[in-house]
Amino acid sequence: MNFIAPQSTDVLLSEAEKENLYLKLIEQINKDFNLANEAIDFPMSTKPDELKVQLHEKIYRLIQYKFAEYLNLLYIIDVSEEQIKKLDGSDIVELSEQVSFLILKREWMKVWFRNKL
């Protein structure tokens, strides 16, 4: 059973729901953000579209106002530095959306492997 990384946030979230791992994904996000001392507490009732928007807003605020904490968060979650460096940072809204996707992708990978192996 091979892990295939989803190509968009919407595909990732629908896949998580389809595999009944969406709640585990929320738990993993909450856990890693709290480990990075960036309190975020998505309720288990958070809908996928709400999660997408709220995560994007959180990352945007971190990049804008708390850059050191943002870098620490990426380190804690273990988002690839190589992937981050490939992103275009000229538009902070676009950048934060792309980073949110990379975070979701990494968190999904953790949840998927833990539940498949």
C-alpha positions in Angstrom: 0.0 0.0 0.0 1.7 3.2 -1.2 1.1 6.7 0.0 0.2 9.0 -2.9 0.3 12.7 -1.9 -2.9 14.6 -2.9 -2.4 17.4 -5.4 -4.7 19.9 -3.7 -6.2 20.8 -0.3 -9.7 19.8 -1.4 -8.6 16.4 -2.7 -6.6 15.8 0.5 -9.6 16.7 2.8 -12.1 14.6 0.8 -9.6 11.7 0.8 -9.3 12.0 4.6 -13.1 12.0 5.0 -13.4 9.0 2.6 -10.9 7.0 4.6 -12.6 8.0 7.9 -9.4 9.7 9.0 -10.5 13.3 9.0 -10.9 13.5 12.8 -7.5 12.0 13.2 -6.1 14.7 10.9 -7.7 17.4 13.0 -6.2 15.8 16.1 -2.8 15.7 14.5 -3.0 19.4 13.5 -4.1 20.4 16.9 -1.3 18.3 18.5 1.5 19.7 16.4 0.4 23.3 16.6 0.3 22.9 20.4 3.7 21.3 20.4 5.0 24.4 18.6 3.3 26.6 21.3 0.9 28.0 18.6 -2.4 27.2 20.2 -4.9 26.2 17.7 -7.9 24.1 18.7 -10.0 23.0 15.8 -13.1 21.4 17.2 -13.9 17.9 16.0 -17.0 19.4 14.4 -14.9 21.6 12.0 -16.0 21.1 8.4 -13.3 20.6 5.8 -13.9 24.0 4.1 -13.7 25.7 7.5 -10.5 23.9 8.4 -9.0 25.0 5.1 -9.9 28.7 5.6 -9.0 28.9 9.3 -5.6 27.1 8.7 -4.9 29.5 5.9 -5.7 32.5 8.1 -3.6 31.2 10.9 -0.5 30.7 8.7 -1.1 34.1 7.1 -1.0 35.8 10.6 2.1 33.8 11.6 4.0 34.8 8.5 2.9 38.4 8.8 3.4 38.9 12.6 5.2 36.0 14.2 7.8 34.8 11.6 10.1 33.0 14.1 7.1 31.1 15.5 6.1 30.3 11.9 9.5 28.8 11.2 9.4 26.8 14.5 5.9 25.4 13.5 7.2 24.2 10.1 10.1 22.5 11.9 7.8 20.8 14.5 5.5 19.6 11.8 8.5 18.6 9.6 7.5 20.4 6.5 10.2 20.0 3.9 12.5 23.0 3.8 13.2 22.2 0.1 9.4 22.5 -0.7 9.1 25.8 1.2 12.1 27.3 -0.7 10.4 26.5 -4.0 7.4 28.7 -3.2 7.1 32.3 -4.5 7.0 34.6 -1.5 6.0 37.7 -3.4 2.3 37.4 -2.5 1.8 36.6 1.2 -1.8 35.5 0.7 -0.8 33.0 -2.0 2.3 31.9 0.0 0.2 31.3 3.1 -2.3 29.2 1.1 0.5 27.1 -0.4 2.2 26.6 3.0 -1.2 25.6 4.5 -1.4 22.9 1.8 2.2 21.7 2.6 1.3 21.5 6.3 -1.9 19.6 5.6 0.0 17.3 3.3 2.6 16.5 5.9 0.0 16.0 8.6 -2.1 13.8 6.3 1.0 11.7 5.6 1.6 11.1 9.3 -2.1 10.1 9.9 -2.2 7.9 6.9 0.9 6.0 7.7 0.0 5.5 11.3 -3.4 4.0 10.3 -2.2 1.9 7.3 0.9 0.2 8.7 
